[in-house]
Amino acid sequence: MQKTGTFAWQLDVIARHGLARDNRLDLDIQEFASPEASKLALNSATVDVAVVDWLWVARERALGRPLKFYPYSTAVGAIMVKANSPIRELADIKGRSLAIAGGALDKSWLIVRAAAQRRGVDLARATRLMFGAPPLLYEKLRQGEAEAGLNFWNFCARLESQGYRRLYDVRDAEAELGLTQPIAVIGYVFSERFIAAHPGTLDRFLAAARKADQILLQSDAEWEALRPLMAAEDQATFEAYRTIGRSTVPRRSIDDEEADARKLFRTLARIGGAELVGPSKELDEHLYYRPSVPEN
């Protein structure tokens, strides 16, 4: 997990309520500084499970790496600018600096970049790009080292409470690319080898995770207990975290998720080609994991 990520919140609920023990699990939690570090840990088998973005997993499968994906959250971020910034639309970013949380293959960046291309704006060529961990780029935007920043949803909420404004939401980009409902663009990722070597273990972990989500959906007290991890500077930011966190818990069937993901993948493959999605032009039909036990 990332210490600053929402996965840490969920794992905290799992620990405090003994949900791992209830599901016969012993979790060895490791912290990483960025999404890219988590991806490297997965590919090197340093960890068995991590929360990373859907598009990266699709690309890895297209490159022959046997990873599986299970929905975690539909939360997405946005490009943020200062309230008085002269940047009013995507085209205004041309020639300016754009900070992007994550790496060059982060899902939000690729989705925004693909949607911008439909508007005739090539953000990869027309802007000065900087990549890095979300907390670092959050600070770069606040300190004026970047003129615009594409960051994760929780950092966007913090910026809004400080008077920054949303220039372009990743959700808007998804809509421009043909999606009518939000998909879980981040999820639990694990290898087929792990599933085969540990039958039933993953299903028990997902059961604990879903129970933690239910607790967070129903209990305000749980969110109060999470405050030390949330780094919410004020009550407005805290309430925004809670509202967005609850609204982005996946509720659709895997079949529905896969149908929209397939549509988005085709669009990205057509617009961005192999640089974005790898050598495949169609979503791998074995990308999504389906638990062997009924979901509650």
ZILIN-V893644 format. One record per run of one state. SS is the DSSP state (H for helix, E for strand, L for the rest). FROM is the first residue (numbers start at 1). LEN is the number of residues. If there is no record, write none. Layout:
# ZILIN-V893644
((SS,FROM,LEN) (SS,FROM,LEN))
This chain:
# ZILIN-V893644
((L,1,1) (E,2,1) (L,3,3) (H,6,11) (L,17,2) (H,19,4) (L,23,9) (E,32,1) (L,33,2) (H,35,9) (L,44,6) (E,50,4) (H,54,9) (L,63,4) (E,67,7) (L,74,4) (E,78,4) (L,82,8) (H,90,4) (L,94,3) (E,97,6) (L,103,4) (H,107,12) (L,119,4) (H,123,4) (L,127,1) (E,128,5) (L,133,1) (H,134,9) (L,143,5) (E,148,4) (L,152,1) (H,153,9) (L,162,3) (E,165,5) (H,170,7) (L,177,9) (E,186,6) (H,192,6) (L,198,3) (H,201,18) (L,219,1) (H,220,11) (L,231,4) (H,235,13) (L,248,6) (H,254,19) (L,273,1) (H,274,4) (L,278,10) (E,288,1) (L,289,8))
